[in-house]
Amino acid sequence: MYLLNLPPFLSLLALTTALPRPHSSKPLPLLIWHGLGDRYDADGLRSTGDLAQEIHPGTFVYYIRTDDDGNNDRTNTFFGNLTTQLDDVCAALYNEPKLFNPDIASLRVDALGFSQGGQFLRGLLERCDGLSIRSLVTFGSQHNGIAEFQKCGTFDLLCKGATALVKGNAWTEYVQNKVVPAQYYRPLNATTGMPTEEYLDGSNFLADVNNERANKSEVYKAKIVSLEKFVMVVFEDDLTVVPKESGWFAAVNATSGEVTALRNRTMYKEDWLGLRELDKKEGLVFRTAPGKHMELSDKVLRGAFEEFFGPEKRGEGVGRVIVASPNDGRAEMRHDGQQAPIIV
């Protein structure tokens, strides 16, 4: 985790329960995180950013990458440790002057995630101290994990190499620190329909950011509740994400095919991650889009940009300052050893 050394005066804000944000006609910056096998400098991704700027002139678009070399960035969608990658991305956001203003300690953005980039953005929000996201929009993401690994193209050697490593070894420390899709793999017990103990014990990413373990992070929950809109879009004919309903946080019985919607799941009823509280304030949005995985039209994108992005309206963006609890195993500390306030 990137440990942000916040200005000393900011610690005083821990006593403040509400922080009205000034109204501005300038659009919020937009983070975009691409999916598996893609790269941050791909033409298609750049055209998405161009559309955002066309609809909301003045939008600063930041294309999240794990390496400035596009080829390496693509390789890192298959191989790497997600915890390390999120740390590096968090640090990069604070080093981008068009995103972070140290004078007011502000890092307030919108976010758009494609496929696995969607759950990575959510994990980034939960783990990156001080990051505040107004609208998180995800297309074809795997918020509840995958039950199967995607089929590889004939000549996609990176994909085939990653898949080969996983077979029979998904929960080894090596694979969980090396193969990206394995870190959001979530198989269920065929008898109970519950996640396997191997997953709960060994998952490097998903079991943690979904707050599925016994030791649940109140910081993660608060960060999710801080969203104004969490928009989850599932592709109607998606055959790549198995099960596709994972994009709505639904659970699917692999044997019967029975779908348990988020609102009927224990994680919602007991509000492990703040999704129920966010839902109560009408912050959860469930949508479908026509087509197969990532067959995304400009019309659908344009509608999402117009509805959820752009300038903050007057009265939006009222946040709280949350101090990570010392009893929370995931509480972050500043460089000076003090607890770091987390602006949400």
C-alpha positions as MATLAB code, in Angstrom:
seq = 'MYLLNLPPFLSLLALTTALPRPHSSKPLPLLIWHGLGDRYDADGLRSTGDLAQEIHPGTFVYYIRTDDDGNNDRTNTFFGNLTTQLDDVCAALYNEPKLFNPDIASLRVDALGFSQGGQFLRGLLERCDGLSIRSLVTFGSQHNGIAEFQKCGTFDLLCKGATALVKGNAWTEYVQNKVVPAQYYRPLNATTGMPTEEYLDGSNFLADVNNERANKSEVYKAKIVSLEKFVMVVFEDDLTVVPKESGWFAAVNATSGEVTALRNRTMYKEDWLGLRELDKKEGLVFRTAPGKHMELSDKVLRGAFEEFFGPEKRGEGVGRVIVASPNDGRAEMRHDGQQAPIIV';
ca = [
       0.000    0.000    0.000;
       1.240    3.464   -0.840;
       1.682    5.329    2.424;
       0.744    8.916    1.831;
       2.526   11.518    3.940;
      -0.349   13.952    4.332;
       0.303   17.574    5.328;
       0.278   18.044    9.130;
      -2.706   20.382    9.095;
      -4.854   17.673    7.567;
      -4.791   15.668   10.774;
      -7.015   18.337   12.296;
      -9.737   17.332    9.860;
     -10.201   14.077   11.726;
     -12.438   16.038   14.068;
     -14.632   17.204   11.202;
     -17.660   15.138   10.298;
     -18.679   16.940    7.116;
     -16.562   18.646    4.506;
     -18.574   20.537    1.847;
     -16.680   20.667   -1.400;
     -16.667   23.898   -3.403;
     -18.857   23.960   -6.472;
     -16.915   24.003   -9.740;
     -17.954   24.027  -13.378;
     -14.807   22.108  -14.278;
     -15.322   18.365  -14.865;
     -13.773   15.983  -12.396;
     -10.690   14.148  -13.690;
     -11.436   10.694  -15.092;
      -9.434    7.545  -14.362;
      -9.711    4.763  -16.964;
      -8.402    1.249  -16.294;
      -8.389   -1.242  -19.157;
      -8.932   -4.982  -19.063;
      -7.006   -8.214  -19.487;
      -4.806   -8.318  -22.570;
      -5.225   -4.609  -23.310;
      -2.772   -1.721  -22.887;
      -3.160    1.833  -21.677;
      -2.023    3.414  -24.951;
      -4.340    1.391  -27.215;
      -6.198    3.427  -29.823;
      -9.587    2.143  -28.650;
      -8.951    3.244  -25.100;
      -7.777    6.672  -26.226;
     -10.932    7.102  -28.298;
     -12.939    6.452  -25.128;
     -11.055    9.254  -23.410;
     -11.630   11.504  -26.428;
     -15.368   10.863  -26.141;
     -15.323   11.822  -22.469;
     -13.584   15.090  -23.360;
     -16.032   15.751  -26.191;
     -19.015   15.379  -23.863;
     -17.415   17.231  -20.949;
     -14.806   19.657  -22.357;
     -11.894   20.207  -20.032;
     -11.897   16.669  -18.599;
      -8.432   15.474  -17.686;
      -8.232   11.771  -18.548;
      -5.678    9.607  -16.785;
      -5.095    6.178  -18.334;
      -4.000    3.864  -15.549;
      -0.950    1.779  -16.365;
       1.472   -0.434  -14.535;
       4.314    0.447  -16.896;
       4.940    3.335  -19.289;
       5.808    0.831  -22.004;
       2.535   -0.377  -23.543;
       3.826   -3.886  -24.191;
       4.900   -4.269  -20.579;
       1.595   -2.834  -19.407;
      -0.218   -5.550  -21.380;
       2.057   -8.259  -19.951;
       1.244   -6.980  -16.472;
      -2.465   -7.631  -17.038;
      -1.554  -11.349  -16.961;
       1.465  -11.463  -14.662;
       2.107   -9.539  -11.458;
       1.060   -9.052   -7.862;
      -2.139   -7.007   -7.648;
      -1.287   -5.654   -4.220;
       1.977   -4.255   -5.583;
       0.297   -2.970   -8.728;
      -2.356   -1.097   -6.733;
       0.336    0.406   -4.509;
       2.223    1.638   -7.571;
      -0.908    3.064   -9.207;
      -1.846    4.894   -5.987;
       1.626    6.436   -5.812;
       1.416    7.471   -9.477;
      -1.880    9.298   -8.888;
      -0.299   11.402   -6.168;
       2.638   12.197   -8.452;
       0.349   13.490  -11.217;
      -0.084   17.265  -10.630;
      -3.279   17.372  -12.690;
      -4.861   14.912  -10.266;
      -3.428   15.790   -6.860;
      -3.294   19.294   -5.407;
      -1.034   19.157   -2.328;
      -2.173   22.609   -1.190;
      -5.650   21.278   -0.419;
      -4.772   17.556   -0.265;
      -7.395   16.830   -2.899;
      -7.643   13.708   -5.030;
     -11.278   13.672   -6.179;
     -12.057   11.873   -9.449;
     -14.507    9.834  -11.491;
     -13.499    6.331  -12.607;
     -14.275    4.021  -15.524;
     -13.216    0.370  -15.519;
     -13.348   -2.147  -18.338;
     -13.497   -5.860  -17.450;
     -10.901   -6.620  -14.735;
     -10.049   -2.923  -14.603;
     -13.413   -2.411  -12.889;
     -12.691   -4.478   -9.794;
      -9.133   -3.127   -9.737;
     -10.489    0.433   -9.543;
     -12.746   -0.614   -6.684;
      -9.771   -2.182   -4.925;
      -7.788    0.990   -5.562;
     -10.518    3.084   -3.936;
     -10.541    0.814   -0.883;
      -6.781    0.639   -0.452;
      -5.453    4.009   -1.661;
      -5.434    6.493    1.229;
      -7.075    9.814    0.410;
      -8.512    8.762   -2.949;
     -12.113    9.926   -3.359;
     -14.241    8.709   -6.278;
     -17.594   10.268   -7.070;
     -18.861    7.849   -9.767;
     -17.357    4.402  -10.384;
     -18.663    2.890  -13.631;
     -17.660   -0.670  -14.566;
     -18.344   -2.610  -17.754;
     -18.185   -6.418  -17.797;
     -16.219   -6.582  -14.559;
     -15.762   -9.527  -12.211;
     -16.722   -8.041   -8.848;
     -17.654  -11.445   -7.453;
     -14.769  -13.192   -9.174;
     -14.637  -15.827  -11.881;
     -15.426  -19.536  -11.722;
     -13.481  -20.279  -14.910;
     -10.496  -18.749  -16.657;
     -11.155  -17.239  -20.046;
     -10.302  -19.180  -23.187;
      -7.130  -18.003  -24.878;
      -6.711  -17.116  -28.531;
      -4.639  -19.472  -30.662;
      -1.602  -17.216  -30.700;
      -2.031  -15.505  -27.337;
       1.012  -16.935  -25.609;
       0.718  -14.631  -22.590;
      -2.794  -15.864  -21.884;
      -1.806  -19.496  -22.389;
       1.202  -19.113  -20.112;
      -0.906  -17.628  -17.323;
      -3.571  -20.321  -17.651;
      -0.965  -23.093  -17.616;
       0.477  -21.814  -14.344;
      -2.929  -21.841  -12.662;
      -3.957  -25.421  -13.395;
      -3.907  -27.307  -10.107;
      -1.854  -24.562   -8.456;
      -4.269  -21.640   -8.061;
      -3.741  -21.246   -4.310;
       0.014  -21.584   -4.147;
       1.839  -18.495   -2.961;
       3.721  -18.340   -6.257;
       0.576  -18.226   -8.423;
      -1.263  -15.803   -6.122;
       1.730  -13.459   -6.309;
       2.285  -13.891  -10.035;
      -0.855  -14.629  -12.093;
      -3.307  -11.740  -12.168;
      -6.568  -13.580  -13.067;
      -5.857  -16.145  -10.330;
      -6.138  -13.323   -7.802;
      -9.840  -12.869   -8.579;
     -10.592  -16.559   -9.128;
     -13.440  -17.567   -6.796;
     -14.552  -21.208   -6.942;
     -17.445  -22.437   -4.825;
     -17.837  -25.609   -2.788;
     -20.028  -27.895   -4.907;
     -21.943  -29.117   -1.851;
     -22.453  -25.939    0.182;
     -22.333  -23.353   -2.590;
     -20.037  -21.270   -0.377;
     -16.539  -20.068   -1.326;
     -13.868  -22.675   -0.686;
     -11.505  -22.478    2.268;
      -8.587  -22.461   -0.181;
      -9.976  -19.257   -1.687;
     -10.606  -17.555    1.652;
      -7.169  -18.502    2.955;
      -5.132  -18.018   -0.207;
      -6.685  -15.247   -2.304;
      -4.253  -12.346   -2.671;
      -6.882   -9.847   -3.815;
     -10.576  -10.615   -4.132;
     -11.317  -12.178   -0.739;
      -9.713   -9.131    0.844;
     -11.321   -6.300   -1.170;
     -14.723   -8.040   -0.940;
     -14.381   -8.194    2.862;
     -15.176  -11.920    2.878;
     -12.791  -12.893    5.642;
     -13.609  -12.873    9.337;
     -11.502   -9.757    9.927;
     -13.441   -7.165    7.931;
     -12.119   -3.709    7.174;
     -14.309   -0.807    8.239;
     -12.120    1.411    6.055;
     -13.045   -0.583    2.927;
     -16.706   -0.364    3.848;
     -16.546    3.385    4.425;
     -14.791    3.972    1.126;
     -17.526    2.108   -0.784;
     -20.257    4.021    1.052;
     -18.485    7.243    0.091;
     -19.295    6.676   -3.595;
     -22.164    8.694   -4.980;
     -22.789    6.186   -7.773;
     -21.465    2.675   -8.292;
     -22.624    1.651  -11.765;
     -22.270   -2.023  -12.744;
     -22.926   -2.875  -16.394;
     -23.202   -6.510  -17.536;
     -23.070   -7.489  -21.211;
     -26.168   -9.470  -22.165;
     -24.304  -12.052  -24.278;
     -21.059  -12.168  -22.289;
     -19.387  -15.578  -22.623;
     -15.945  -14.414  -21.491;
     -16.774  -13.652  -17.867;
     -17.995  -16.836  -16.155;
     -20.401  -16.211  -14.582;
     -21.320  -12.905  -16.240;
     -23.566  -12.034  -13.259;
     -20.369  -11.478  -11.285;
     -20.509   -7.984  -12.760;
     -23.518   -7.329  -10.485;
     -21.961   -8.992   -7.412;
     -24.353  -11.926   -7.908;
     -23.440  -15.494   -6.921;
     -24.113  -18.371   -9.332;
     -24.339  -22.047   -8.384;
     -22.042  -23.806  -10.845;
     -24.091  -27.019  -10.690;
     -27.660  -25.752  -10.895;
     -27.011  -22.404  -12.538;
     -29.171  -20.729   -9.886;
     -28.388  -17.031   -9.557;
     -28.464  -15.354   -6.147;
     -28.770  -11.621   -6.665;
     -26.648   -9.297   -4.549;
     -29.579   -8.131   -2.415;
     -30.275  -11.748   -1.414;
     -26.695  -12.518   -0.422;
     -25.319  -12.589    3.112;
     -22.621  -10.058    2.208;
     -25.388   -7.544    1.424;
     -27.706   -8.409    4.309;
     -24.861   -8.144    6.825;
     -23.358   -5.257    4.816;
     -19.789   -6.509    4.805;
     -18.708   -3.964    2.187;
     -21.162   -1.097    2.559;
     -23.156   -2.041   -0.535;
     -26.455   -2.120    1.372;
     -25.825    1.307    2.871;
     -24.842    2.642   -0.549;
     -28.010    1.102   -1.988;
     -30.148    2.866    0.631;
     -28.946    6.210   -0.654;
     -29.666    5.063   -4.240;
     -26.002    4.768   -5.087;
     -26.085    1.273   -6.618;
     -26.962    1.141  -10.314;
     -27.436   -2.151  -12.203;
     -27.421   -1.961  -16.009;
     -27.128   -4.228  -19.040;
     -25.533   -3.522  -22.398;
     -26.211   -5.419  -25.614;
     -23.587   -7.683  -27.141;
     -20.711   -9.880  -26.098;
     -17.915   -9.036  -23.685;
     -16.623   -5.525  -24.354;
     -18.717   -5.088  -27.514;
     -19.338   -1.565  -26.334;
     -20.993    1.079  -28.484;
     -20.368    4.813  -28.377;
     -24.067    5.241  -27.645;
     -23.825    3.277  -24.392;
     -20.603    5.020  -23.389;
     -22.008    8.441  -24.235;
     -25.046    7.785  -22.077;
     -22.869    6.778  -19.116;
     -20.629    9.829  -19.509;
     -23.576   12.195  -19.702;
     -25.321   10.671  -16.685;
     -22.499   10.023  -14.249;
     -19.453   12.157  -15.144;
     -18.652   15.825  -15.663;
     -18.675   18.705  -13.140;
     -19.934   18.145   -9.620;
     -23.339   19.685   -9.106;
     -23.932   22.097   -6.261;
     -24.573   20.131   -3.090;
     -22.657   17.058   -4.292;
     -19.406   15.837   -2.858;
     -20.030   16.201    0.852;
     -17.456   13.919    2.394;
     -16.298   12.631    5.748;
     -12.850   12.128    7.138;
     -12.321    8.613    8.423;
      -9.402    7.684   10.603;
      -8.307    4.097   10.086;
      -8.852    2.159   13.288;
      -5.709    0.802   14.974;
      -7.681   -2.408   15.523;
      -8.162   -2.836   11.785;
      -5.481   -5.077   10.335;
      -5.589   -3.064    7.119;
      -5.243    0.372    8.745;
      -2.625    2.450    6.965;
       0.007    4.569    8.665;
       1.702    7.728    7.491;
       5.455    7.930    7.051;
       5.678    9.693   10.411;
       4.025    6.749   12.151;
       0.693    8.464   12.801;
      -2.627    7.139   11.611;
      -3.466    8.548    8.203;
      -6.875   10.213    7.868;
      -8.711    8.900    4.853;
     -10.857   11.427    3.033;
     -13.999    9.864    1.682;
];
